[in-house]
Amino acid sequence: MIQHNKILVIQTSFIGDVILATSLLETLHSEHPKARIDVLVRKGCESIFEGHPFLETVHVWNKKEGKYKTLLNTIKAVRAMRYDLIVNPHRFASSGLICMLSKAKNTVGFKKNPLSSFYSKSYEHLFDGTHEIERNHLLVSDAVHLQKPLTPKLYPQGSDFEKVKPFKEGSFRCFAPTSVWFTKQWSIEKWIELIDSMPIKDQVYLLGAPADSNQCDEIKAKTNHPKVQNLAGKLSLLQSAALMKDAKMNYVNDSAPMHLCSSMNAPTTAVFCSTVPRFGFGPLSDDSRIIETTEKLDCRPCGLHGFQACPKGHFKCSTSIDISQFPS
């Protein structure tokens, strides 16, 4: 095993991918406990690393303030560090360029990156049923002894747990009913039906980003369950994670809240509509289950990330999922 003193992990994709990349941080730190470990993420993802116990620096690429100017500044910041090892699970050219110009001793990533020929070593990235954290683990196979990756992990602080403490006074369940992609999101009507079937004694919390608040308000207005509270936009990501940790169950789409659950080993019921678990992004909690249509649909999966509307117009991958499929 090669010893490294300064390590950078790059993941400038969306929050779910960043959470999964924390598996690399955990694995690298366990094998190189004295090494400096930094991470590079896109603006908006940095908050999940607040108070992180072993990260040194969180580099932030703010693409909205002039993508190429800020990319140049990011490259300069990375280059100044002279890392021993840069691990890049991101598969797009921007991160490949950062690696190429980094002056790092070793750079590793996936062959799907257009600039992978400039890496010290590159690996195949296949959607063959292997989980993403296992695919990412390939990238550090020369740097660690561990044969299997450690699970993703976030570190909510005491203040985060204190913020959500009032919501934990009785039995409760969390629902994260939205997604950036419409076809990865179970329909509002189905979520309402599921919430209505929940035990009346259990408090129901609706979680999401500020942009999800209106949709959650609609669900709250239409459900017959007497104990529904909309917390969308009212909690940070780490606060949401702290709440989900102790829920009786968390109900999510194939989206970032599912990965929040994985990072806290929180109970998870994940609904897959247009995407499928074999892509390798399923829940990792000890208590987790997947709900998906039982119909054989030739059009499913229709894409890796989903669409803003069903390409076929019927959205059967969502509408054919029945609440009877959910354990009580």
C-alpha positions as CSV (number, residue, x, y, z in Angstrom):
1,M,0.0,0.0,0.0
2,I,1.3,3.4,-1.0
3,Q,1.4,5.9,1.9
4,H,-0.1,9.3,1.1
5,N,0.2,12.5,3.3
6,K,-2.1,14.9,1.3
7,I,-5.2,13.6,-0.4
8,L,-8.0,15.3,-2.3
9,V,-11.4,13.8,-3.2
10,I,-13.2,15.5,-6.0
11,Q,-17.0,15.2,-6.5
12,T,-18.6,18.3,-8.1
13,S,-21.8,16.6,-9.0
14,F,-25.1,17.0,-7.0
15,I,-25.6,16.4,-3.3
16,G,-26.5,12.7,-3.5
17,D,-23.2,11.9,-5.3
18,V,-21.3,13.9,-2.8
19,I,-22.8,12.0,0.1
20,L,-21.9,8.7,-1.5
21,A,-18.3,10.0,-2.0
22,T,-18.0,10.3,1.8
23,S,-17.5,6.6,1.7
24,L,-14.1,7.3,0.1
25,L,-13.3,9.8,2.9
26,E,-14.1,7.3,5.5
27,T,-12.0,4.5,3.8
28,L,-9.0,6.8,3.2
29,H,-9.0,8.2,6.7
30,S,-9.2,4.7,8.2
31,E,-6.1,3.6,6.3
32,H,-4.2,7.0,6.4
33,P,-5.3,8.4,9.8
34,K,-2.4,11.0,9.8
35,A,-2.9,12.2,6.2
36,R,-4.4,15.6,5.4
37,I,-7.7,14.8,3.6
38,D,-9.5,17.6,1.6
39,V,-12.6,17.5,-0.6
40,L,-13.7,19.6,-3.6
41,V,-17.4,20.1,-4.2
42,R,-19.8,22.4,-6.1
43,K,-21.3,25.4,-4.3
44,G,-24.3,24.3,-2.3
45,C,-22.8,21.0,-1.1
46,E,-20.3,22.4,1.3
47,S,-22.7,22.7,4.2
48,I,-22.8,18.9,4.8
49,F,-19.1,19.1,5.9
50,E,-19.6,21.7,8.6
51,G,-17.8,20.4,11.7
52,H,-16.5,17.3,10.0
53,P,-14.0,15.7,12.4
54,F,-11.1,14.9,10.0
55,L,-11.5,17.0,6.9
56,E,-9.0,19.8,6.6
57,T,-10.3,22.0,3.7
58,V,-13.5,22.0,1.7
59,H,-12.7,23.5,-1.7
60,V,-15.9,25.0,-3.2
61,W,-16.3,25.5,-7.0
62,N,-19.0,28.1,-7.5
63,K,-20.1,27.5,-11.0
64,K,-22.7,30.2,-11.0
65,E,-20.1,33.0,-10.6
66,G,-18.6,32.5,-14.0
67,K,-18.0,28.8,-14.6
68,Y,-14.6,29.1,-16.3
69,K,-13.2,31.9,-14.2
70,T,-14.0,30.1,-11.0
71,L,-12.8,26.9,-12.5
72,L,-9.4,28.5,-13.1
73,N,-9.3,29.8,-9.5
74,T,-10.2,26.3,-8.3
75,I,-7.4,24.8,-10.3
76,K,-5.0,27.3,-8.8
77,A,-6.1,26.4,-5.3
78,V,-5.7,22.7,-5.9
79,R,-2.4,23.1,-7.7
80,A,-1.0,25.1,-4.8
81,M,-1.5,22.2,-2.4
82,R,0.6,19.7,-4.4
83,Y,-1.4,16.7,-3.4
84,D,0.1,13.2,-3.2
85,L,-3.2,11.7,-4.4
86,I,-6.3,13.1,-6.0
87,V,-9.3,10.7,-6.2
88,N,-11.9,11.8,-8.7
89,P,-15.1,9.7,-9.0
90,H,-16.7,12.6,-11.0
91,R,-16.9,11.5,-14.7
92,F,-17.0,14.9,-16.5
93,A,-14.3,17.0,-18.2
94,S,-14.2,19.8,-15.7
95,S,-12.9,17.6,-12.9
96,G,-10.6,15.8,-15.3
97,L,-9.1,19.2,-16.2
98,I,-8.5,20.0,-12.5
99,C,-6.7,16.6,-12.1
100,M,-4.7,17.2,-15.3
101,L,-3.4,20.6,-14.1
102,S,-3.1,19.8,-10.4
103,K,0.6,18.9,-10.2
104,A,-0.5,16.0,-8.0
105,K,1.9,13.0,-7.7
106,N,-1.0,10.6,-8.4
107,T,-4.4,11.1,-9.9
108,V,-7.1,8.3,-10.3
109,G,-10.5,8.3,-11.8
110,F,-12.9,6.6,-14.2
111,K,-12.2,6.0,-17.9
112,K,-15.6,7.7,-18.7
113,N,-14.0,11.0,-17.9
114,P,-13.0,12.6,-21.2
115,L,-9.6,13.5,-19.8
116,S,-8.9,10.1,-18.1
117,S,-5.9,9.5,-20.3
118,F,-4.1,12.1,-18.2
119,Y,-4.7,10.2,-15.0
120,S,-2.0,8.1,-13.3
121,K,-4.5,5.3,-13.4
122,S,-8.1,4.9,-14.5
123,Y,-10.9,2.3,-14.0
124,E,-14.0,1.2,-15.8
125,H,-17.4,2.5,-14.4
126,L,-20.1,0.0,-15.2
127,F,-23.8,0.0,-14.4
128,D,-23.8,-3.7,-13.7
129,G,-25.6,-3.9,-10.4
130,T,-22.5,-2.9,-8.4
131,H,-23.2,-0.1,-5.9
132,E,-21.7,3.3,-6.5
133,I,-19.6,3.2,-3.4
134,E,-18.1,-0.1,-4.6
135,R,-17.3,1.4,-8.0
136,N,-15.7,4.4,-6.2
137,H,-13.7,2.0,-4.0
138,L,-11.9,0.7,-7.1
139,L,-10.2,4.1,-7.3
140,V,-8.4,3.7,-4.0
141,S,-7.5,0.0,-4.4
142,D,-3.8,0.9,-4.5
143,A,-4.1,3.2,-1.5
144,V,-5.9,1.0,1.0
145,H,-5.9,-2.6,2.3
146,L,-9.7,-2.7,2.8
147,Q,-11.3,-5.0,0.3
148,K,-14.8,-3.4,0.8
149,P,-15.7,0.3,1.2
150,L,-16.8,1.8,4.4
151,T,-20.3,3.2,4.3
152,P,-21.0,6.9,3.6
153,K,-21.1,9.0,6.8
154,L,-22.1,12.6,7.7
155,Y,-21.5,14.2,11.1
156,P,-24.4,16.4,12.3
157,Q,-23.2,18.5,15.2
158,G,-24.7,18.9,18.7
159,S,-26.5,22.0,17.5
160,D,-28.1,20.1,14.7
161,F,-29.5,17.5,17.1
162,E,-30.6,20.2,19.4
163,K,-32.5,21.9,16.6
164,V,-34.6,18.8,15.9
165,K,-34.9,17.6,19.4
166,P,-38.5,19.0,19.8
167,F,-39.6,17.0,16.8
168,K,-38.5,13.7,18.5
169,E,-40.8,13.7,21.5
170,G,-42.9,10.8,20.2
171,S,-43.0,8.2,17.5
172,F,-42.5,9.8,14.1
173,R,-42.0,9.1,10.4
174,C,-40.3,11.2,7.8
175,F,-41.4,11.6,4.2
176,A,-39.2,13.2,1.5
177,P,-41.7,13.2,-1.4
178,T,-39.9,15.3,-4.0
179,S,-37.0,15.0,-6.5
180,V,-35.2,17.2,-8.9
181,W,-36.4,14.9,-11.7
182,F,-40.1,14.4,-12.2
183,T,-39.9,10.8,-13.3
184,K,-37.9,9.8,-10.2
185,Q,-40.7,11.2,-8.0
186,W,-43.6,9.1,-6.9
187,S,-46.9,11.1,-7.6
188,I,-48.3,13.4,-5.0
189,E,-51.6,11.5,-5.0
190,K,-49.7,8.3,-4.1
191,W,-47.8,10.0,-1.3
192,I,-51.0,11.3,0.2
193,E,-52.6,7.9,0.0
194,L,-49.5,6.4,1.8
195,I,-49.5,9.1,4.5
196,D,-53.2,8.5,5.1
197,S,-52.4,4.8,5.8
198,M,-49.9,5.7,8.6
199,P,-50.8,5.0,12.2
200,I,-52.6,8.1,13.7
201,K,-50.3,8.0,16.8
202,D,-47.2,8.6,14.6
203,Q,-46.2,12.2,13.7
204,V,-45.5,12.7,10.0
205,Y,-42.8,15.2,8.9
206,L,-42.4,16.3,5.3
207,L,-38.8,17.1,4.4
208,G,-37.2,18.8,1.4
209,A,-35.5,21.9,0.2
210,P,-37.1,25.4,0.2
211,A,-38.2,24.8,-3.4
212,D,-40.1,21.8,-2.2
213,S,-42.2,23.6,0.4
214,N,-45.2,24.3,-1.9
215,Q,-45.5,20.7,-3.0
216,C,-45.3,19.6,0.6
217,D,-47.9,22.2,1.6
218,E,-50.2,20.6,-1.0
219,I,-49.7,17.2,0.4
220,K,-50.4,18.4,3.9
221,A,-53.6,20.2,2.8
222,K,-54.9,17.1,1.1
223,T,-54.0,14.3,3.5
224,N,-56.5,13.1,6.2
225,H,-53.7,12.2,8.6
226,P,-54.1,14.5,11.7
227,K,-50.4,14.8,12.5
228,V,-48.6,16.2,9.4
229,Q,-46.0,19.0,9.6
230,N,-44.2,20.5,6.7
231,L,-40.5,21.0,7.5
232,A,-39.4,21.5,3.9
233,G,-36.9,24.4,3.7
234,K,-36.9,24.8,7.5
235,L,-34.0,22.4,8.3
236,S,-30.5,22.2,6.9
237,L,-29.2,19.0,5.3
238,L,-27.4,18.0,8.5
239,Q,-30.4,18.8,10.6
240,S,-32.6,16.7,8.3
241,A,-30.1,13.9,8.7
242,A,-30.2,14.2,12.5
243,L,-34.0,14.0,12.4
244,M,-34.1,11.0,10.0
245,K,-31.6,9.1,12.2
246,D,-34.3,8.4,14.8
247,A,-37.4,8.1,12.7
248,K,-39.5,5.0,12.9
249,M,-39.2,5.0,9.1
250,N,-38.0,7.3,6.3
251,Y,-39.9,7.2,3.0
252,V,-37.9,8.7,0.1
253,N,-37.6,8.6,-3.7
254,D,-34.4,7.7,-5.5
255,S,-32.9,11.0,-4.5
256,A,-30.6,12.8,-2.1
257,P,-32.7,12.1,1.1
258,M,-32.2,8.4,0.5
259,H,-28.4,9.0,0.7
260,L,-28.9,11.1,3.8
261,C,-30.5,8.0,5.4
262,S,-27.5,5.9,4.3
263,S,-25.1,8.3,5.8
264,M,-26.9,8.0,9.2
265,N,-27.8,4.3,8.9
266,A,-31.4,5.4,9.3
267,P,-34.3,3.1,8.4
268,T,-35.2,3.6,4.7
269,T,-38.0,2.8,2.3
270,A,-37.0,4.0,-1.1
271,V,-39.4,4.3,-4.0
272,F,-37.9,3.7,-7.5
273,C,-40.0,4.9,-10.4
274,S,-38.2,5.5,-13.8
275,T,-34.8,4.5,-12.5
276,V,-33.8,1.0,-11.2
277,P,-31.7,-0.2,-8.3
278,R,-29.2,-2.0,-10.6
279,F,-27.8,1.4,-11.5
280,G,-26.1,1.1,-8.1
281,F,-27.5,4.0,-6.2
282,G,-29.8,2.2,-3.8
283,P,-30.2,2.6,0.0
284,L,-27.4,1.3,2.2
285,S,-28.9,1.4,5.7
286,D,-29.2,-1.9,7.7
287,D,-32.9,-1.5,7.8
288,S,-33.8,-0.6,4.2
289,R,-36.1,-1.8,1.5
290,I,-36.9,-0.9,-2.1
291,I,-40.4,-0.4,-3.6
292,E,-40.9,-0.4,-7.3
293,T,-43.5,-1.4,-9.9
294,T,-44.3,-5.1,-10.3
295,E,-45.3,-4.5,-13.9
296,K,-42.9,-5.5,-16.7
297,L,-42.4,-2.2,-18.5
298,D,-40.3,-2.2,-21.7
299,C,-39.6,1.5,-21.2
300,R,-38.1,1.2,-17.8
301,P,-35.5,2.4,-17.1
302,C,-35.9,5.4,-19.4
303,G,-32.7,7.1,-18.3
304,L,-30.0,7.3,-15.6
305,H,-31.2,10.6,-14.1
306,G,-34.9,10.7,-15.1
307,F,-36.8,13.3,-17.1
308,Q,-39.1,16.3,-16.4
309,A,-42.0,14.3,-18.0
310,C,-42.6,10.7,-18.8
311,P,-41.3,10.1,-22.4
312,K,-44.2,7.7,-23.0
313,G,-46.8,9.9,-21.4
314,H,-48.3,7.3,-19.1
315,F,-45.8,7.3,-16.2
316,K,-46.8,3.7,-15.3
317,C,-43.5,3.2,-13.4
318,S,-45.0,5.5,-10.8
319,T,-48.8,5.0,-11.0
320,S,-48.6,1.2,-10.9
321,I,-46.9,1.2,-7.5
322,D,-49.5,0.5,-4.9
323,I,-49.4,1.3,-1.1
324,S,-50.1,-2.4,-0.4
325,Q,-46.5,-3.0,-1.4
326,F,-45.3,-1.0,1.7
327,P,-44.8,-2.9,5.0
328,S,-47.0,-1.6,7.8
